[in-house]
Amino acid sequence: MKAIEFQTKLHSSEAIEVSKGEDSWKKLAATQFFAGYSDEDAIYDKMQ
């Protein structure tokens, strides 16, 4: 696992917002997050 750093804002609704203008960081974070899942985990994507 690799660590990445980026600026965020914590809202009163407990939502974390990645600072604007950081689209590349958002894409990298999503890519790294989903890289931890194997093809076998895709079965859970179909659950409702």
Biopython code that builds the backbone (N, CA, C, O; Angstrom):
import numpy as np
from Bio.PDB.StructureBuilder import StructureBuilder

atoms = [
    (1, "MET", "N", (0.854, -1.169, 0.000)),
    (1, "MET", "CA", (0.000, 0.000, 0.000)),
    (1, "MET", "C", (0.901, 1.234, 0.000)),
    (1, "MET", "O", (1.920, 1.275, 0.689)),
    (2, "LYS", "N", (0.514, 2.219, -0.772)),
    (2, "LYS", "CA", (1.254, 3.469, -0.828)),
    (2, "LYS", "C", (0.433, 4.564, -0.158)),
    (2, "LYS", "O", (-0.786, 4.613, -0.320)),
    (3, "ALA", "N", (1.082, 5.425, 0.578)),
    (3, "ALA", "CA", (0.408, 6.553, 1.220)),
    (3, "ALA", "C", (0.436, 7.752, 0.279)),
    (3, "ALA", "O", (1.431, 7.995, -0.403)),
    (4, "ILE", "N", (-0.656, 8.491, 0.248)),
    (4, "ILE", "CA", (-0.713, 9.740, -0.515)),
    (4, "ILE", "C", (-1.216, 10.828, 0.413)),
    (4, "ILE", "O", (-1.949, 10.548, 1.361)),
    (5, "GLU", "N", (-0.834, 12.049, 0.151)),
    (5, "GLU", "CA", (-1.276, 13.181, 0.953)),
    (5, "GLU", "C", (-1.986, 14.181, 0.060)),
    (5, "GLU", "O", (-1.572, 14.429, -1.073)),
    (6, "PHE", "N", (-3.060, 14.750, 0.584)),
    (6, "PHE", "CA", (-3.770, 15.809, -0.118)),
    (6, "PHE", "C", (-4.589, 16.582, 0.896)),
    (6, "PHE", "O", (-4.874, 16.079, 1.983)),
    (7, "GLN", "N", (-4.971, 17.806, 0.546)),
    (7, "GLN", "CA", (-5.738, 18.644, 1.451)),
    (7, "GLN", "C", (-7.212, 18.281, 1.386)),
    (7, "GLN", "O", (-7.747, 17.978, 0.320)),
    (8, "THR", "N", (-7.854, 18.317, 2.539)),
    (8, "THR", "CA", (-9.280, 18.012, 2.621)),
    (8, "THR", "C", (-9.968, 19.021, 3.517)),
    (8, "THR", "O", (-9.321, 19.794, 4.223)),
    (9, "LYS", "N", (-11.297, 18.999, 3.475)),
    (9, "LYS", "CA", (-12.123, 19.800, 4.378)),
    (9, "LYS", "C", (-13.093, 18.846, 5.059)),
    (9, "LYS", "O", (-13.686, 17.989, 4.406)),
    (10, "LEU", "N", (-13.253, 18.992, 6.362)),
    (10, "LEU", "CA", (-14.194, 18.176, 7.102)),
    (10, "LEU", "C", (-15.417, 19.028, 7.395)),
    (10, "LEU", "O", (-15.316, 20.067, 8.047)),
    (11, "HIS", "N", (-16.583, 18.585, 6.909)),
    (11, "HIS", "CA", (-17.818, 19.336, 7.077)),
    (11, "HIS", "C", (-18.555, 18.884, 8.333)),
    (11, "HIS", "O", (-18.260, 17.820, 8.877)),
    (12, "SER", "N", (-19.493, 19.671, 8.784)),
    (12, "SER", "CA", (-20.253, 19.327, 9.979)),
    (12, "SER", "C", (-21.072, 18.057, 9.788)),
    (12, "SER", "O", (-21.459, 17.416, 10.765)),
    (13, "SER", "N", (-21.337, 17.691, 8.545)),
    (13, "SER", "CA", (-22.076, 16.459, 8.264)),
    (13, "SER", "C", (-21.150, 15.252, 8.283)),
    (13, "SER", "O", (-21.560, 14.146, 7.929)),
    (14, "GLU", "N", (-19.899, 15.459, 8.697)),
    (14, "GLU", "CA", (-18.873, 14.432, 8.770)),
    (14, "GLU", "C", (-18.443, 13.925, 7.393)),
    (14, "GLU", "O", (-17.855, 12.850, 7.281)),
    (15, "ALA", "N", (-18.734, 14.691, 6.358)),
    (15, "ALA", "CA", (-18.286, 14.352, 5.013)),
    (15, "ALA", "C", (-16.896, 14.943, 4.808)),
    (15, "ALA", "O", (-16.599, 16.032, 5.299)),
    (16, "ILE", "N", (-16.061, 14.231, 4.091)),
    (16, "ILE", "CA", (-14.715, 14.712, 3.777)),
    (16, "ILE", "C", (-14.694, 15.139, 2.324)),
    (16, "ILE", "O", (-15.067, 14.373, 1.435)),
    (17, "GLU", "N", (-14.259, 16.355, 2.089)),
    (17, "GLU", "CA", (-14.198, 16.894, 0.727)),
    (17, "GLU", "C", (-12.741, 17.064, 0.330)),
    (17, "GLU", "O", (-11.971, 17.710, 1.041)),
    (18, "VAL", "N", (-12.363, 16.492, -0.791)),
    (18, "VAL", "CA", (-11.023, 16.702, -1.332)),
    (18, "VAL", "C", (-11.009, 18.092, -1.932)),
    (18, "VAL", "O", (-11.935, 18.478, -2.647)),
    (19, "SER", "N", (-9.959, 18.845, -1.642)),
    (19, "SER", "CA", (-9.878, 20.233, -2.090)),
    (19, "SER", "C", (-10.098, 20.354, -3.587)),
    (19, "SER", "O", (-9.669, 19.495, -4.357)),
    (20, "LYS", "N", (-10.750, 21.395, -3.989)),
    (20, "LYS", "CA", (-11.055, 21.626, -5.399)),
    (20, "LYS", "C", (-9.763, 21.826, -6.189)),
    (20, "LYS", "O", (-8.752, 22.281, -5.655)),
    (21, "GLY", "N", (-9.822, 21.477, -7.464)),
    (21, "GLY", "CA", (-8.631, 21.591, -8.295)),
    (21, "GLY", "C", (-7.708, 20.389, -8.139)),
    (21, "GLY", "O", (-6.599, 20.375, -8.674)),
    (22, "GLU", "N", (-8.163, 19.397, -7.416)),
    (22, "GLU", "CA", (-7.326, 18.225, -7.181)),
    (22, "GLU", "C", (-7.943, 16.998, -7.844)),
    (22, "GLU", "O", (-7.958, 15.918, -7.253)),
    (23, "ASP", "N", (-8.445, 17.152, -9.051)),
    (23, "ASP", "CA", (-9.086, 16.028, -9.742)),
    (23, "ASP", "C", (-8.143, 14.849, -9.915)),
    (23, "ASP", "O", (-8.567, 13.697, -9.822)),
    (24, "SER", "N", (-6.875, 15.123, -10.162)),
    (24, "SER", "CA", (-5.932, 14.018, -10.330)),
    (24, "SER", "C", (-5.786, 13.233, -9.031)),
    (24, "SER", "O", (-5.607, 12.016, -9.059)),
    (25, "TRP", "N", (-5.861, 13.923, -7.889)),
    (25, "TRP", "CA", (-5.790, 13.225, -6.601)),
    (25, "TRP", "C", (-7.037, 12.385, -6.379)),
    (25, "TRP", "O", (-6.951, 11.281, -5.841)),
    (26, "LYS", "N", (-8.191, 12.892, -6.786)),
    (26, "LYS", "CA", (-9.426, 12.126, -6.643)),
    (26, "LYS", "C", (-9.354, 10.837, -7.466)),
    (26, "LYS", "O", (-9.733, 9.765, -6.994)),
    (27, "LYS", "N", (-8.867, 10.956, -8.689)),
    (27, "LYS", "CA", (-8.740, 9.777, -9.553)),
    (27, "LYS", "C", (-7.734, 8.789, -8.986)),
    (27, "LYS", "O", (-7.970, 7.581, -9.001)),
    (28, "LEU", "N", (-6.616, 9.296, -8.488)),
    (28, "LEU", "CA", (-5.595, 8.430, -7.897)),
    (28, "LEU", "C", (-6.141, 7.722, -6.663)),
    (28, "LEU", "O", (-5.925, 6.523, -6.492)),
    (29, "ALA", "N", (-6.842, 8.446, -5.809)),
    (29, "ALA", "CA", (-7.408, 7.847, -4.602)),
    (29, "ALA", "C", (-8.406, 6.749, -4.963)),
    (29, "ALA", "O", (-8.388, 5.675, -4.362)),
    (30, "ALA", "N", (-9.266, 7.006, -5.931)),
    (30, "ALA", "CA", (-10.242, 5.996, -6.348)),
    (30, "ALA", "C", (-9.542, 4.780, -6.956)),
    (30, "ALA", "O", (-9.923, 3.642, -6.684)),
    (31, "THR", "N", (-8.537, 5.017, -7.763)),
    (31, "THR", "CA", (-7.798, 3.923, -8.383)),
    (31, "THR", "C", (-7.125, 3.060, -7.322)),
    (31, "THR", "O", (-7.192, 1.832, -7.373)),
    (32, "GLN", "N", (-6.479, 3.711, -6.363)),
    (32, "GLN", "CA", (-5.790, 2.973, -5.305)),
    (32, "GLN", "C", (-6.781, 2.234, -4.409)),
    (32, "GLN", "O", (-6.508, 1.117, -3.968)),
    (33, "PHE", "N", (-7.921, 2.852, -4.143)),
    (33, "PHE", "CA", (-8.944, 2.224, -3.307)),
    (33, "PHE", "C", (-9.457, 0.944, -3.965)),
    (33, "PHE", "O", (-9.520, -0.107, -3.327)),
    (34, "PHE", "N", (-9.819, 1.039, -5.235)),
    (34, "PHE", "CA", (-10.384, -0.113, -5.919)),
    (34, "PHE", "C", (-9.332, -1.152, -6.302)),
    (34, "PHE", "O", (-9.681, -2.294, -6.602)),
    (35, "ALA", "N", (-8.068, -0.785, -6.296)),
    (35, "ALA", "CA", (-7.011, -1.746, -6.602)),
    (35, "ALA", "C", (-6.925, -2.829, -5.527)),
    (35, "ALA", "O", (-6.373, -3.902, -5.769)),
    (36, "GLY", "N", (-7.459, -2.557, -4.364)),
    (36, "GLY", "CA", (-7.435, -3.523, -3.278)),
    (36, "GLY", "C", (-8.464, -4.626, -3.410)),
    (36, "GLY", "O", (-8.481, -5.553, -2.601)),
    (37, "TYR", "N", (-9.311, -4.545, -4.403)),
    (37, "TYR", "CA", (-10.361, -5.539, -4.591)),
    (37, "TYR", "C", (-10.002, -6.478, -5.737)),
    (37, "TYR", "O", (-9.426, -6.060, -6.741)),
    (38, "SER", "N", (-10.348, -7.741, -5.573)),
    (38, "SER", "CA", (-10.090, -8.715, -6.631)),
    (38, "SER", "C", (-11.356, -8.902, -7.467)),
    (38, "SER", "O", (-12.424, -8.406, -7.110)),
    (39, "ASP", "N", (-11.226, -9.613, -8.570)),
    (39, "ASP", "CA", (-12.375, -9.876, -9.437)),
    (39, "ASP", "C", (-13.465, -10.649, -8.692)),
    (39, "ASP", "O", (-14.649, -10.507, -8.999)),
    (40, "GLU", "N", (-13.067, -11.463, -7.716)),
    (40, "GLU", "CA", (-14.055, -12.230, -6.961)),
    (40, "GLU", "C", (-14.968, -11.332, -6.134)),
    (40, "GLU", "O", (-16.091, -11.719, -5.813)),
    (41, "ASP", "N", (-14.493, -10.128, -5.785)),
    (41, "ASP", "CA", (-15.303, -9.200, -5.002)),
    (41, "ASP", "C", (-16.421, -8.555, -5.825)),
    (41, "ASP", "O", (-17.322, -7.931, -5.264)),
    (42, "ALA", "N", (-16.368, -8.701, -7.143)),
    (42, "ALA", "CA", (-17.369, -8.076, -8.007)),
    (42, "ALA", "C", (-18.778, -8.625, -7.742)),
    (42, "ALA", "O", (-19.765, -7.981, -8.098)),
    (43, "ILE", "N", (-18.878, -9.782, -7.136)),
    (43, "ILE", "CA", (-20.199, -10.358, -6.840)),
    (43, "ILE", "C", (-20.993, -9.426, -5.909)),
    (43, "ILE", "O", (-22.222, -9.385, -5.969)),
    (44, "TYR", "N", (-20.289, -8.688, -5.060)),
    (44, "TYR", "CA", (-20.961, -7.783, -4.134)),
    (44, "TYR", "C", (-21.516, -6.536, -4.828)),
    (44, "TYR", "O", (-22.404, -5.875, -4.289)),
    (45, "ASP", "N", (-21.007, -6.211, -6.008)),
    (45, "ASP", "CA", (-21.494, -5.052, -6.744)),
    (45, "ASP", "C", (-22.928, -5.247, -7.207)),
    (45, "ASP", "O", (-23.636, -4.269, -7.450)),
    (46, "LYS", "N", (-23.370, -6.497, -7.333)),
    (46, "LYS", "CA", (-24.704, -6.791, -7.829)),
    (46, "LYS", "C", (-25.747, -6.843, -6.729)),
    (46, "LYS", "O", (-26.940, -6.949, -7.013)),
    (47, "MET", "N", (-25.316, -6.770, -5.474)),
    (47, "MET", "CA", (-26.252, -6.834, -4.352)),
    (47, "MET", "C", (-27.002, -5.513, -4.216)),
    (47, "MET", "O", (-26.463, -4.446, -4.514)),
    (48, "GLN", "N", (-28.233, -5.597, -3.768)),
    (48, "GLN", "CA", (-29.023, -4.367, -3.593)),
    (48, "GLN", "C", (-29.476, -4.249, -2.169)),
    (48, "GLN", "O", (-30.154, -3.285, -1.814)),
]
sb = StructureBuilder()
sb.init_structure("model")
sb.init_model(0)
sb.init_chain("A")
sb.init_seg("    ")
for serial, (resi, resn, name, xyz) in enumerate(atoms, 1):
    if name == "N":
        sb.init_residue(resn, " ", resi, " ")
    sb.init_atom(name, np.array(xyz, "f"), 0.0, 1.0, " ", f" {name:<3s}", serial, name[0])
structure = sb.get_structure()
